[in-house]
Amino acid sequence: MESEFRNYFTKSLDIFSRNFYHQLVNFNPNRNIICSPLSIQTCAGMLRMGAVDGSETAIELDGGLNFSSNYAKEIANGFSNVLTTYVECSVLTMANKLYLMKDYKVRKRFNEILTQKFHSEAENIDFSIGSEAANTINGWVESRTNKLISNIVSSDALSGNTRLVLVNAIHFKGEWTVKFEESETRSEDFFLGNEKILKVSMMNAANKYYFADLPEMDAKALRLAYQDTDLFMLIILPNLNAGLKQLEKKLQTTSLEDITSQLTLHKVFVKLPKFKAEFEQELTPVFKEMGIKLIFNGQAEFGNMLDSNERLDVSKILHKAFIEVNEEGTEVAAATAMVVAVRSMPPPELEPKHFYADHPFYFTIYHANHGCLFVGNFNSPDISHVDNVRLVCQCKREQCED
């Protein structure tokens, strides 16, 4: 049964990740992108626990988030199985938190699900003192992301109408199983899709890696392993310098498993740029394009959240992300905050392969059993990147008391 839950959850996360990334690319052409679909889906999953099963709000969330069930209990069990695995991961920190307006209480069942299934702690704070409340929330996120994610919530996003803030934070810092030699890193050309050429610090290696030619995608794939973990970085490189857009369209309909199942062990000559990248965006239009609309327009049904009967809705979703890739490994962080206010064996030796990531490419960091943690692309050496998501919910003013 546990294996079945895991398979359903992984498939659900894979579909959501592909759909979400596709929308993010459409809204951000030619930008470097990094995001954590798991962080976003987890925070939205906590929000879903407050919606009544079968309500229009629950149906929209279940569809847009690609949950494998329409029942809160089964959705929560899926998250519980995955989050429990990550608690035991030495190179990954993942934490959830619920901040609640002072003198307010969440419904008993909602609190039990978040505590038992999402490993979330609750803390009462005064949102009417916006700067102090924001400092408390931001300080918690920074402490869980090695200070890579800061200012997830601004003081002006909080007020006396704010009822609760749901936060998810992820930090991963992994060392390559096979590290790149710093002495082999040198300045080399990086070819942009618009025929411009920029200089980058290019890491070079010749080792055995899992590799695949992907002729149906006009691309090739390379997997880099991290020490002491079941996490990997998969890089998918279009064969053409200007091929990333076409590759990304094909990735929307290609599962992670379809690609990783084609990987075989080869000696590979690798070129990979060192890079840092940051990304930040308000995600409301992305969610709406994915069919999640009711939570923004005052018609949301979150009757399972609070003891009070105030109408809640979502006013903002902000996403931030960070990644750094170098000779030692990768450091990535992500955070999502929802502010809710009233309203095997090696094969025989094969011919060496070449994997020269000297033009724009796609990448994902994923768990062997639980699917992707982070997805992104690298379009240009000039852009940096950070991960963090924030959903800000405001109540209908006419239904709120001053």
Secondary structure, DSSP 8 states (H G I E B T S, - for coil): -HHHHHHHHHHHHHHHHHHHHHHHHHHSTTS-EEE-HHHHHHHHHHHHTTS-TTSHHHHHHHHHTT-S-SSHHHHHHHHHHHHHHHHT-TTEEEEEEEEEETT--B-HHHHHHHHHHS-EEEEEE-TTSHHHHHHHHHHHHHHHTTT-S--SS-GGG--TTEEEEEEEEEEEEEEBSS---GGG-EEEEEE-TTS-EEEEEEEEEEEEEEEEEEGGGTEEEEEEEBTTSSEEEEEEEESSTT-HHHHHHHHTTS-HHHHHTT-EEEEEEEEEE-EEEEEEEE-HHHHHHTT--GGGTT----TTTBSS---EE--EEEEEEEEEE-SSEEEEEEEEEEEEEE----------EEEE--S-EEEEEEETTTEEEEEEEE--TT--BEEEEEEE----GGGS--
